């Protein structure tokens, strides 16, 4: 029994050290990659004018991008807008071809959602990366603690 407890304690501590290292690396990696983008929250953000580097500021920036995009599209999301809209002349009249059919053009506000979705997704992945790395770091400390407890138990047997 004593050998099993000692072997388990060593494995738990080694695994814990690896997880602490991995979690720390994940947080540092995410921080470095987000910080190098030099993003600052806009003046109308929940917390204006701060560098976007941590999970809170990543979330604030993602929410602000969504708000700006909704303002531009009149409150409509990608799926609620048609892919093409009628082409208008300077006076706002639809342009027709020689057959009398309306000419259609790309719906620019709908296309904007592609960019907005890409940015929001990247920011949310940063949040998930921080959360996952934090969880791994926490589990690493728990594993080290379990290894210490198992080692202490091995001394009693």
C-alpha positions in Angstrom: 0.0 0.0 0.0 2.8 2.4 0.9 4.5 1.9 -2.6 1.2 2.6 -4.4 0.7 5.8 -2.4 4.2 7.0 -3.0 4.0 6.2 -6.7 0.6 7.9 -7.0 1.9 11.0 -5.1 4.9 11.3 -7.4 2.7 11.0 -10.5 0.1 13.5 -9.1 2.9 16.0 -8.3 4.5 15.6 -11.7 1.2 15.9 -13.5 0.4 18.9 -11.4 3.6 20.6 -12.3 3.0 19.9 -16.0 -0.5 21.4 -15.7 0.7 24.5 -13.8 3.3 25.0 -16.5 0.8 24.5 -19.3 -1.8 26.7 -17.7 0.8 29.5 -17.1 2.0 29.2 -20.7 -1.5 29.3 -22.1 -2.3 32.5 -20.1 1.0 34.1 -21.2 0.5 33.0 -24.8 -3.0 34.4 -25.0 -1.9 37.7 -23.3 1.0 38.2 -25.7 -1.0 37.5 -28.8 -3.9 39.7 -27.8 -1.6 42.6 -26.6 0.4 42.7 -29.8 -2.8 43.7 -31.7 -2.8 47.0 -29.8 -6.6 47.1 -29.5 -8.2 49.9 -27.4 -11.8 50.0 -26.5 -13.7 52.8 -28.2 -15.2 55.8 -26.4 -18.7 54.3 -26.3 -17.6 51.0 -24.7 -18.5 49.9 -21.2 -14.9 50.7 -20.2 -13.7 53.3 -22.7 -10.1 53.8 -23.8 -8.4 50.8 -22.2 -6.1 48.2 -23.8 -7.8 45.0 -24.8 -5.6 42.4 -23.1 -7.6 40.3 -20.6 -10.9 38.4 -20.6 -13.0 41.3 -19.4 -11.7 43.7 -22.0 -12.0 41.1 -24.7 -15.7 40.7 -23.8 -16.3 44.4 -23.7 -14.7 44.8 -27.2 -16.7 41.9 -28.6 -20.0 43.4 -27.2 -19.0 46.8 -28.6 -18.4 45.4 -32.1 -21.8 43.7 -32.0 -23.5 46.9 -30.9 -21.8 49.0 -33.7 -22.8 46.4 -36.3 -26.4 46.3 -35.1 -26.5 50.1 -35.2 -25.2 50.0 -38.8 -27.7 47.4 -39.9 -30.7 48.9 -38.3 -30.8 46.2 -35.6 -30.8 43.3 -38.1 -28.4 40.4 -37.9 -26.9 38.5 -40.9 -29.7 36.0 -41.3 -32.4 38.7 -41.3 -31.0 40.6 -44.3 -31.2 39.7 -48.0 -28.0 38.9 -49.8 -28.7 41.4 -52.5 -30.7 44.7 -52.5 -31.9 46.9 -55.4 -29.3 49.3 -56.8 -30.4 52.9 -56.3 -29.5 56.0 -58.3 -28.6 59.4 -56.7 -32.2 60.3 -56.1 -33.0 56.9 -54.4 -34.9 55.4 -57.3 -34.2 51.8 -58.2 -32.1 51.3 -61.3 -33.5 49.0 -63.9 -31.9 47.3 -66.9 -33.1 47.5 -70.5 -35.6 44.7 -69.8 -37.1 46.7 -66.9 -35.7 44.4 -64.2 -34.3 45.9 -61.1 -30.5 45.8 -60.9 -29.3 44.1 -57.7 -26.1 44.8 -55.7 -24.5 43.2 -52.7 -26.0 44.1 -49.4 -23.0 45.9 -47.8 -24.5 45.9 -44.2 -25.0 42.1 -44.5 -21.5 41.7 -45.7 -20.3 43.7 -42.6 -21.6 40.9 -40.4 -19.0 38.5 -41.8 -16.2 40.8 -40.6 -18.0 41.5 -37.3 -18.6 37.8 -36.7 -14.9 37.0 -37.4 -13.7 39.7 -35.0 -16.2 38.7 -32.3 -15.3 35.0 -32.6 -11.6 35.8 -32.3 -12.2 37.9 -29.2 -14.4 35.2 -27.7 -11.8 32.5 -28.4 -9.3 34.7 -26.4 -11.8 34.6 -23.5 -12.1 30.8 -23.8 -8.3 30.5 -24.0 -7.9 32.4 -20.8 -10.7 30.4 -19.1 -9.3 27.0 -20.2 -5.7 28.0 -19.2 -7.0 29.1 -15.8 -8.8 25.8 -15.3 -5.7 23.8 -16.2 -3.6 26.0 -13.8 -6.2 25.4 -11.0 -6.3 21.6 -11.7 -2.5 21.6 -11.6 -2.5 23.0 -8.1 -5.2 20.5 -7.1 -3.1 17.7 -8.5 0.0 18.8 -6.6 -2.1 19.1 -3.4 -3.4 15.5 -3.9 0.2 14.3 -4.4 1.2 15.9 -1.2 -1.7 14.4 0.7 -1.0 10.9 -0.8 2.7 11.3 0.2 1.6 12.2 3.8 -0.7 9.2 3.9 2.2 6.9 2.8 4.1 8.0 5.9 1.3 6.7 8.1 1.2 3.2 6.4 
